[in-house]
Amino acid sequence: MEDAYAKSVAEVLEAFGVDQTKGLSDSQVEQHARLYGKNVLPKEESTPFWKLVLKQFDDLLVKILIAAAVISFLLARMNGETGLSAFLEPSVIFMILAANAAVGVITETNAEKALEELRAYQADIATVLRNGCFSILPATELVPGDIVEVAVGCKVPADMRMVEMLSHQLRVDQAILTGESCSVAKELESTPAMNAVYQDKTNILFSGTVVVAGRARAIVIGVGSNTAMGSIRDAMLRTEDEATPLKKKLDEFGTFLAKVIAGICILVWVVNIGHFRDPSHGGFVRGAIHYFKVAVALAVAAIPEGLPAVVTTCLALGTKRMARLNAIVRSLPSVETLGCTTVICSDKTGTLTTNMMSVSKVCVVRSVHQRPMTDEYSISGTTFAPDGFIYDAGGLQISVLEFSRDRKMMSVLCSRKHQEIMFSKGAPESIMARCTHILCNDDGSSVPLTMDIRNELEARLQSFAGKDTLRCLALALKRMPAGQQSICYGDEANLTFIGLVGMLDPPREEVWDAIHSCMSAGIRVIVVTGDNKSTAESLCRQIGAFEHLNDFAGYSYTASEFEGLPPLERTNALQRMVLFSRVEPSHKKMLVEALQTHNEVVAMTGDGVNDAPALKKADIGIAMGSGTAVAKSASDMVLADDNFATIVAAVAEGRAIYNNTKQFIRYMISSNIGEVVCIFVAAVLGMPDTLIPVQLLWVNLVTDGLPATAIGFNKPDGNIMTVKPRKVNEAVVSGWLFFRYLVIGAYVGLATIAGFVWWFVYSENGPRLPYSELVNFDSCSTRQTSYPCSIFEDRHPSTVSMTVLVVVEMFNALNNLSENQSLLVIHPWSNLWLVGSIILTMILHVAVLYIEPLSALFSVILIDEVLKFFSRSPRGRRFPLRLWRREILPKESRDN
């Protein structure tokens, strides 16, 4: 029953055909159970583990790497390699992909826990009236129409409409649903409000909320999915995870890389068509196959095998740094997403404020004989701790009259210096109506409360509650007869007025600076709250969100005001909005979706169950450390200190991480381009292979991987929070950057070839061949030469090439300390991790060259001899992977 809040008690009872004094009969219970279903949130189907695993490989860059691994294996087999050497590169690639898949599966498994956590808020039992008798039943057996009794401490078992008040008042904590900082008083009267939000439905008890005061009876109007909690579950199920900006950019980069690789393959094959008939190949078809293998080898060289591992490592390093900032990252990609955030939708209570209601101002009557009649004092301190000062200022309890909704006040009898005094506090209008005198602060005298004094106090009350939007209490006292031990409601008359107290949930001291940091960084902050508009506007003034505004029109909207706007005005409102008040769960998600349709990257904060759908929908959901388990499970990041300033610090960290990610991608791609240029130029010129596969793998994974990872430790640029967020459609590799990659890569490749040529032509330890002999090596066996053809199988020149490649790439790593800043500005020692990785890389490189067990890894002859030994054994001859015929190999391979 969706409109029960707008109907009277009698109308609701009639709609369900129930007698308030007897409850439902057994037959009615059965009928309603068939009609409305059980009071349980349906269990959603979880994604099978194998599907989660396969999903991690549904990525273009990953598919390219898988193809590279397969092709690498096939090429190795076609070249006669067996055993370990054939499986080395594919195995490394698959291990990298498996590690990345594991991270993805863990992240998605955590996300599904949010729906499980939601069930924890369902009540276990309920006190139900059926057949004229009360009984305690499992909450799952409730049906619409049941009469349920609730009292202090009860968890509301279903959505219910109040029908009878059994105490002076009933107060419910529904913060998990609405985010309200205080408990809410419930009543029996219907609510006439149009488009009523949860906060307006003061006669409805919502499933999962907790009764904190009083006792009442209510009729069940919604069970299971047809409750407020069920609506949140459905909203979470309808919310699909969006790809992060980095994921989108890496997908685009994968598409670009695929095109480049295809272009390289076609170009190399076409350029060498004239060489297909060379005698050394043994025919046109075999020549075509040979250059196809060369083209594929080039394509494999162009693929940065270590890229997924380095990206994951860099993001993991970012999570560690964010943890020091009290930002606990639950989803690795969200580390980078913060860097391109354009809008932060921040919850007010507890995030921008301390969530500790504190006295802020006190007003007392100074004297009735002179002006000003009243004095106002400001109280410092923002927590519950007894700390603070009063500025601008020249005990035993025996009996308590608890607060009630009809009196709107409470009183306590205290004894001090053998004198009994009753102190009262409550709503100003209730207290002042019971006062006949007023206490003067100057001399402690008590004078009659005249109309002039009353008007002065009313004006000051309006100032407190209106302009300052403080929650006000009035204080009063009454001297009681000596020895009196108790008080009654009748004693709350002829009181002496003491003063007014204005309270607020104070903003955190650091929020002002954080808001201004966001403004400088081009990030818009939208304050989202369930509080009323005037209270929220006052808070926005205090934190500086409205600092640049004189008129709030067009910047501050309640949820109902925003929904009532025409489409064009709503679009304009989204572009200017600073405050979104009086919201309920569906409004938060609606706001996120609306902002995302305008290409905004949205960060949403929240702590309650009500925030879960919006947290899940946002580009990055940020839960509070003190928040509900549901909110944390639905989020990408948790703030351990519940502090808005932490978000701003995390945004700066996210921007730095993206910049570093772009830098190491640049480094790895430029290095791979260098390898491609090296192999391509060598193939075009007709030279022997400058680098063998195991050397390429070593360079790509170790000598490139270590510095690339260290680039993740680059210090952020000084202006990182003074520039606008990058555009969502900004490519990881822009046209100008790619040109820079080509220039650097061409230099790296040509330098590598130069080292190779130097050994053959100029080195004292080399054969000192004429250049023409080097580029015609493939015809060596068909003509008379003054040197043995086996000289072209010597690994020394490829070792020189690899050494040149490694050294040049170490210098190239230093280029990536910053995208645009010169090394004269950002010195190498600004990132000691990078310096250390370069030193370590060079040590490893020297080790594999000169330490026998390690250098053996690069001895193809030694590996091949060992494998030949196994091939000669009977077991080896039965090895199922010996599929390749000798005749299809190029002639030089047959000669070898």
N, C-alpha and C positions, 0 to 999 in steps of 0.2 A: 504494500500500500504506500505509494510514493508521496501522497499529499496528506498523510495523517497529521502532520504538524499544523495544517490549516483547518482541520476539522475539530469539532468539540469532542469531549470524552464520549458523550452519548452516541454521536455519529460513528465513531470508530468502533465502539462496542457493538453497535447494530450491524455494521459492515461485516463483522466476523461472527455475528449471531451468538454472542457470549454474554452470560450473566456475570456481572462484576463480583457478586458475592459467592458464586458457585464454581466459576471457571468452566472449561470445556468438559463435555462428557466423553467417555471412551470412544463412542461412535464418531463424534466430531473430530477427535484426535486422529483417528484412522483416516477419515475423509480428508482432513487438512494435510496429513502426511503424504497422501497420494497426490494431492493437488499442488502442494508447494515444495515437496521434497524434504530431505533431511537438513538439519542445522550443522552442516559441515562444509568446509571449503574443499571442493573437489581436488583430488590429487592429480596434478598434471603429469603427463608422460615426460620422463627425462630422456634426453638424447642418449642413445646407446654409445658406449665407450668407443666402439670401432668407428662410428660416424664422426665423433669428435676428433679422432686421430686423422681420419681421411680428410676432414675439413681443413686441417692445418696444411695439407699439401695442395689445396685448391687455390694456388697462388701462381701467377705467371712466372715470377722470378724463381720460385721454387721448382716449377716445371722445367724451366730452362736449365737449372742446375742438375735436375734428375736426367734430363736429356744429355747434358754434358757428361755425366757419370757413365751413362750407358755407352755413349759414343766413344768415350775415352777407353772403356773396356774393349769395345769392338776393335778400335784401332790397335790397341796393344796386342790383341789376338791376331789381327791381320799382319802385324809385324813380327809374329812368331813368338811373342812373349807368353809365358805361362806362369801359373802359380801366383806368388805374392806380388810380383811386379805388375801383373795385369790387373790385380785387384786393388793396388795401393791407392790410386787417386779416387776411384769410385767409392772405396770404403771410407776415406776421409770425408768426402762430400756427403755421403749418407749419414755418417755420424754427426756432422754439423746440422743436417736437416732434422735428424731425430731429436737432438737437443732442443732445437727451436720448437719442434712440435710438442715436446713435453711441456715447455713453458706455456704454449697456447692452450693445451688441454687443461692444465691446472687453473689458468685464468678463467676459462669458460665454466669449469666445474664450480668455482667459487661463485660465479654469477647466478647459477641455478639454485644456490643455497638460500637466496633471498626469499623465494616463494615458500621454502620449508620453514624459514624463521617466522613467516607470517602466521603460521598455525599456532605458534607459542602464545599468541595473544587471545586465543579462544578460551572461554571459561570451561572449566571441567564439569561443574555442577550448577544447579539452579533450584531455588525454592519455588515450587509451582503449585497453583491452586487448580485442582481438577476434581470434579464430582463433589464439590463442597468441602474438600479436605486439602490441607497443605502437605506436600511431601517433597523430599529432596531427590531429584532425578538427574541423570547425566544430561548435560547441556545439549548434547547431540540429539536428544529426543524431543526438544522443544519444537512446537509448530506455531504458525501465526494464529493468534487468537488466545494463546495461553496467557493466563494472569500470573505474573512473576513478582515476587517480593525481593527487594534489594535493600542492603544496609551498608554501613561503613565497612570498607575493606573488600566489598564484593566486586568481582569483575563482571561487567555487564555481559550476559550470555548471548544476546541477540539484539537487533535493533528493536526498540520498544517505545511506545507512546505512554507518557505518564497518565495515570488515571486516578491516583489517590495519594495524598501526602500524609505520612504517618508521623511526621516530626515538624518542627518549626520550619525547617528548610532541608533541601537536598542539594548537595554540591558534588560535582563530578569533575575529575581530572581527565580532560579529553585532549591533552597536549599531543599525544601520539597521533591524533587525527587532524587537529587544527593548528597545532603549534602555539596555542595560547599559553602565556606564561603563568596564568593563575587558574585555579579551579573555577568552574562555572556553576551558577545557581540555576536550578531547574524549576519549572512551574507547570501548572495544569492548563493555563489559558492557551487558546489556539493562537497561532502566529499568522497575521494577515499579510506579512511581507511578500512582495512579488519577487520571483527569482531568489528565494531564500537560500542562503548558504548554510553550512553546518552551524556556524556561530549564531545564526538567526533562529535556528530550530531549538528554542529553549525548552520545549516540552518533549524532546526526543532524547532517549538514552541510546548511545551508539555502542555496538558490539565491540568488546575489547577495552573499553574505557573503564575507569575505576571510580567507585563511589568513595568520597573522602569525608563526607559529613551527612548525617541524617538517615532517614528510612522512608521508603515509599513503595507503591505498587504500580506496575505498568503492564500494558498489554503488548505482546509480541506482534510486530508488524512486518518483520523481515528476517529470514533465516538464510544461512549458507552464503551463496553468491549474491543474494538479494539484500545484502547489508552494506554499510559503508566500508567495512573491511573487505567484503567481497568485491566491491567496486575497485578498490586498490589492487587486489589480486588480478582482476580482469585487465586493468590498465597496464599492469606489469607484463602480462602475457601478450598483450597487443603491441608492446614496445619491442621493436627489433633493434638489435645492436648495430650502430652505425660504424662504418670503417673510420679509423682515425685519420687525420690529415696526412701523417707520415705514411700510413699504410696505402692511402690513395696515391701518394707521390711515388712510393716504391713500385706500385703497380704500373703507374705511367712510365716509370723508368724501365721496368721490365719490358713493357711494350716497345719502348724506344731501343732497348738493348737487343731485343729480338730482331727488329728491323735492321739494325747495324750489323748483327751477326749474319743475317741472310744476305745482306749486301756484300759483306766481305767474302762469303762463300762463292757467290755468283761472280764477283769481280775477279777473284784469284783464278777461278776455273776458266772464265772467258779470256783473261789476259794470257793464259798459257795454252790456249787452243793450238797455237802454232807449234808447240813443243810435244803435242800428243804423239807425233810420228817419229820422235827421236829414236834412233836405233837402240839406245840404252833401255828403253821401255819395252821393246819387243812387240810393238804393234800399237795401232791407234787406240784400241779398246783398253789395253793395259795402261797406256799413257793417260787416258781419260780417268781411269781408276786411281792412278798415282796422284794426279793433281786434285782429284776429288778428296783424297785423304789429306793432302796438304791444306786444302781449303777448310776441311773439317777441323784439322789441328789448329788452324788459325782461329776458327770460331771458338773452340774450347779455350784457347789462350785469352780470348777477349772476355771470358766470363770470370767475374771476381768471386771465386769459390768461397772466400772467407767473409764476404759481405754480410750474410745473415748472422754469422757468429759475432762479428764486430758490432753490428747494430744492437744485437741483444746484450752484448757486454757493456756497451756505452749506456744503454737504458738502465741496466742493472746498477752501474756505477751511479747513475742519476738517482735511483731509488735510495741508495745508501746516503748520498748527500742530502736528499730531502728528508730522510729520517732524522738527521741531525737538526732539521728545521721544524721537527714535530709534525711533518707530513708523511704519513705512512701510506705507501703506494701499494695498491692491491692489483693493479693491472699495468704491466710494463709499458704498453704504448701510451698510456695516459701521461707518462712523464713528459713526453714531447708535446702532447696535445695542449698542455698548459701554455706552451710557448707561443701558440697562435690564437689564444683566447682573445676574443673581442668584447665579450660581455660577461660580467660576473653577476649572476642573480643570487644575492646573498640573503639568507634568512636573518631577521633582525635579532630576535631574542636569543641570547647566548653566544651569538657570533659577532655581531656588532656591539652588543651590550654584554654585561657581566652575568646576566640572568640572576642577579642578587638584588632584590628590591630593597632600596636603602632610602633613609630619610634625606631629603635634599634641602628643604626649606621649612622654617617654623615661623609662624606669625603670632604675636601676642599683643594685647592692649597695653600700651605704655602708660597712658594716663588719660582720664576723661576731661582734665582741666586745661590741657594744652595740646597744640598740634606739633608734629603729627601724632594722631591718636594711637597708631599702631607701630610696632617695630617688627622688622623682618630680619631673620637670621639665616645665613647659608651654612649648610652642614657639609663638610668634606667627608671623603671615604666612599669607596665603591663596592665594598663587600660586606659580608655579615660579621666580619671581625670588629671588635670594639675599638676601632681606630678612626681618627678624624678630629677635626677642629670646628669650633663655632666661630664664625667670623662676624665682625661688626657688632660685637656685644661688649659696651663701655668698659620596717619594710616588710613586713611579713604578711603574706596573703592568708585568711581564715575562711573567705567565701567568694565564689565566682558566679556571675550571671552570663552564660554563654551567649555568643552572637546568634541572633535569629533574624530571619528575613523580614519579619513584620516590624521589629524594633530598629533593625539596621545598626545595632550597637551592642557593646558588651561592657560589663562593669566588674570591678574587683574590689574587695574590701581589704585594706591594708592597715597595719598598725605601726605608728612611728612616734617615739617619745611619749608613749602612753596616750596617744591620741588616735582614734579610729577615723580613717578617711576612706571614702569610696571614690575611686577613680573610674572614669568612664571614657570610652573612645568609640567612635563610629562615624557614620555618614554625617557630614557637617549639618545638613538640614535637620536630621533627627536630633542631634545633640543640641543645636542652637534652639530648637523648639522647646526643649526641656529646661533651658537656662533662664534664670531670673536675675542673676548677678554676673559680674565679670571681675576677674582678678587682675589688678594693675601690677605691671612688672616693676615699676619704679620703687614703690613703697610697700608692696604686698597688700594693699588695701583692697577691699571688695566693695564695689559700687553697683547700683542697679543697672541692668542692661536696658538702656533706652533705645528708642527707634533710630536715633542718629547713629549710635554705636553699632546697632544691628546692620544698618545700611552700609556703614564703613566696612564691616566684616564681610558682608555679602559681596561688595565690590572687590575686596582683596581675594575672596574665594574664587570669583570669576576670573581674576587675573591668574591665580594659581592653576585652575582647572582649564582655562581657555588658552591664554597666551603661552603659558609654560607647560601646558598639558601634563600637569602632575596629578597623581592619584591622591586625593585629599582625605584626611581624617581630621575630626575635631576632638579636642581634649577638654574634659571638665572634671570637677571634683565636688564632693559634698562632705562636710564634716558630720560624722555620725555620733550618737550618744556614746559616752565612755563605756567600754565593756561590751559593746554589741558584737556578737559573734557571727551573725549572718545577715544577708540582705535579700530583698525580694524585688520584683519588678516595680512595685509601688514606690520603692525608694528612689527610682530613677526620675525624680522630679525636683524642681527648685534647685537645679544645679548651678554651680558657679563656673562660668566659661574660663578656660585657661588659654587656649590658642588653637591655631590651625597648623597642621603638619602636611607638607607636600612631599610625596615620595615618587621616585622614578627608578627605572631599571637603567642605571647609568651606562653611557657608552664606554667602551674600553679606551684607555688613554692613548694607545698606539694606533687606533683606527683612523684618526684625523690624518696622520701622515700617510697611512696606507692608502686612503682614498685619493689623496693628492698624487701619490705615486702612480696610481691607476690612471688618473687623468693625464699625467705627463706621458704615460706609455700608450696613450690612445685607447685605453680600455674603459668601457662604460660600466658603471656599477648600478644595478637596479636592486633596490631594497624590497624584499618580498616578505610580507608579514600578514598574520591573521588579525592583528590589532586594528583598531579603528583609524580612520584617516588622520585625524588631528594629532593623535598621539604619535603616529609614525612620522608625520611631517615635522613635528618637534624634534624627534630623534635625528632626522635627516639634516636639520639645521645644525644640530650640535656636532655632527661628525663631518660637516663640510660638504655634504652631497648637494646641498642647495646654495652653496656659497656664492655662486655666480648668478643667482636668480633673485629677482625681486617679487615676481609673480609666479606661483606654482602651477597656474593653469596650463594644461598641456604637458606637464611633467609628472603630476601626481594623479593616479587613478585608483579607484576601488575596482574590484573584479566586476561588479555589476555595471559600473560606468563604462568600463572597457568593452564589455560584451555588447552594450547597447549602442556602440559607435558604428556608423556606416563603414563599409570596407575601406574606402579611401582614407577616412579619418583614422581608422584603426592602424593603417599602414604608417601614417604620419606619427601616431602616438608611439608606435614601436620604436621609431627612430629617435624619439626624444625622451621616452619614459625614464624616470629616476626612481619612482616609488610605485609599488603595486600592493595595495592594502586590502584588507578584508577578504583574503583569499581562502580557498579550500583546495584539497588535493588536485582536483581536475584542472583548476586554474593554473597551477604551477606547471603542469605538463603542457597545457595549452600555450602558455607563455614561451616555453622552450621550443615547441614546434613552430610557433609563429616567428620567433627570432631566427630559427634555422632555415625557414623558407626564404629569409632575406640574406642568406649566406653568412650569418653570424656564427662564430664558433662559441658555444655557450658552456660556461661552467655554472653549475647549480649546486648550492649548498642546502643541507637539510639534516634533521636529526630524528624526525618522527616517522612512524609507519606511513603517515600521509605523504611524506616526501619521496617514498621509494619509486613510484612511477616516473616522477620528474628526474630523479637522480639517474635512473636507468636510461631515460631518453636523452639526457643532456650529453654533449660531447665529452664532458668530464663531470661525473657526479662526485661531490665532495661531502662526506658524512662527518658528523662531529664525534669525537672520541667518547663523549658522554651520551651519545644518541642511542637509538634502539638498534638491536641486532639486525632488524630488517633493513634499516637505512644503510648500515655498514655493508651488508651483503650485496646491496644493489649498487653500491658506489664503486668508483675507481680509486678513490683516495680517502683516507681518514685523517682528520686533524686531531692530533692527540691533545692539543691545548684549546680546541674549540675557538681559535682566534683568527679573525679575518686577516690580520696582518701576516699570518703564516701563509695564506693563499697568495698574497702579493709576492712574498719571498719565493714561493714555489713557482710562480709565473716567471720570475727572473731566472730561476734555475732551469725551467723548461725552455726558455729562449736560448740560454747558453748551450743546453744539450742539443737543440736543433742545429745551432750554428756549428757545433763540434761534429754532429752527425754529417752535416753537409760537407765539412772539411775532410773527414776521413773517407767519405764516398768519393770526393774529388781526388784524394790521394790514391785510393785504390784503382779508380778508373784510369787516371792518367798513367799509373804504373802499368795497367793492363794494356792500354793503348800502346805504350812503349814496347811491350812484348809482341803485340800484333804487328807493329811497324817493323820490328826486328825480323820476325818470321816472314812477313809479306815481302819486304825488300830483298831478303835473302832468296826467297823463292823466285821473285821476278828477275833477279840478277843471275840466278842459276848457281848459287852457292850451296854447300852442304848445310845440314841443319845446324843452326847456331846454338840452339838450346835443346836438350833432350827433355822428354816429359817429366822425369823425376826432378830435374832442376827447376822447371816451371812451377811444379807443385810446391817445392821448397820455397821459392820466391813468393808465390801467391799466399801461402798459408803462414809461413814463419817470418821471413824478412819483411813482408808487407803487413802481416797481421799484427805483429808487436807494436810497430810505430802507429799503425792505424788505431789500435786500442788506446795507446797513450795519448793520441790526439783528443780523445774524450776527456782528458784532464786539462785541456786548454782553459785558461782563465777567461771569464766573460769580458767582452769589451766594456769600456767605461760608460758608454752611452746606451747600454742594453735596455734600460727602462726609460729612455727618453725618445725612443723611436716608435712608430706605430706598429701594430702587429702585422706580420706578413700576410699577404692575401692568401685565401684558401687555394686559389688556382695557381699560385706561384710554383713553378717547377723546381724540383730538387736540382736539376741540371738545366740551366737556362742556355739560350743560344750563345751568349758571350762566354759563359763558363765553359761550355763544350769546346768553343774555339780555343780557349786557354788550355783545356785538356789536350787538344790535338797538338798544339804547339809544343807543350811540355812533353807529351807522349812521343812526338816525332823526334825530339831531341834525345830522349831516353833510348828510343829504338836505334837511332843512327849511331849514338855513342856505343851501344852494345855491339852493333855490327862492326864499328871501327875497331873495337878490341879484338874481335874475331879475325878481321882482315890483318890487323897488325901482327898477330902471331904467325900467320902463314907467310906474310910478305916481308916483314921487317925484323921480327924477333930473332935474337942470336940463337935461341934454343929451338927455333922453328925451321922449317925447310927452306925459307926465303924463296918462295915460288913467285914467278911473275903473276901479276893480277889476272891475266888472261887464262892462266892455267887453273886458277881457283874457281873462276866462274864457268869453266868447262870441265869440272871434275867428273861429271857423269859420263863423259866419253873417254875417260882415262883408260879403261880396259880395252878400248877398241883401237888404240893407237900406241906408238912407241913413245915412252917418256923416260926422262933421266932420274925419275924418282919412283918409289913403289906406290901403287894406288892405295895401299893400306894407310898412307899418311892421312887420308881424309876421314879415317875412322878414329884418329887420335882424339882423345877427350880434352887435351890441354887447351885448344882454342875455345871450346865451349865453356871450360872452367874460367878462362880469361873473360869471356863474354858475360858469364854469370857474375863474376866479381865486379866488372864495370857496371852491370845492371844494378847490383845491390848497393854499391857506393853512390851511384847517381840517385837512386831512389831514397837513400838516407838524406841526401841534400834536399831532395824534393819534399821529404817529410817536414823539413824545417819551413818550407814555403807555406805549410798549412797551419802555422800557428795562428793565422788570421786570414780571413778571405781577402781583405783589402789593405790592411795595415802593413807597412814595410817592416822588415826585420830590424831596421834601424830604430824603429819605435817599439816594437815588441821583441825583446831579445830572446834568444833560444833558452836561456835559463829561467824564463818566466814559466816554463813547463818542464820541471826537472824529470818528470816521468818520461817525457819524450826523449830528453837527452839520455836518460838511463836506458830506454828501449833501443836507441840507436847504438849505444855502446854494447849492450847485450847482443844485439843482432850481429854486429861485427865480430864479436867474440865467437858466436855460434858459427858464423860463416868461416872464420879462420879454422875453427875446430873441425868442420866437415871437410876442409881442404887438407889439413895436415895431421889430424889424429886418425890413425889407421881404422879403428872400428867404425868411426863415423864417416870417414872418406869412402869406406867400402860401400856405403849406401849409394854413392854416385858412380860406382864402378859397374857399368853395364856388363862388361866382360865377366866379372866375378859372379854377378847374379845369374847371367846366362849359363855359365859353366855349371853352377850348382843345379839349375833347373834342367840342364841337359843330362846331368847325372840321374835325376829322377825320371827323366824321359826314357833313358836307356833301360831302366828297370822294368820288369813285366807289368808291375802295378801301374807305373807311369804310362806305359803304352795303352793301358785300358782307360786312361783318364778321359772322361766324356767330353772335355772341352776342346780336344784336338780336332777341330772341324775344318781347319783352313788348309787348302791345297797349296803346295809350294809354287805351283805354276802361276797362280793369280798375283803373286807378289812382284814388285818391280824388280828389274834385272839386278840392280845393285844389291838388293836384299838376297837374291838367289846366289850371287857371287860370294857374298859374305858367308 
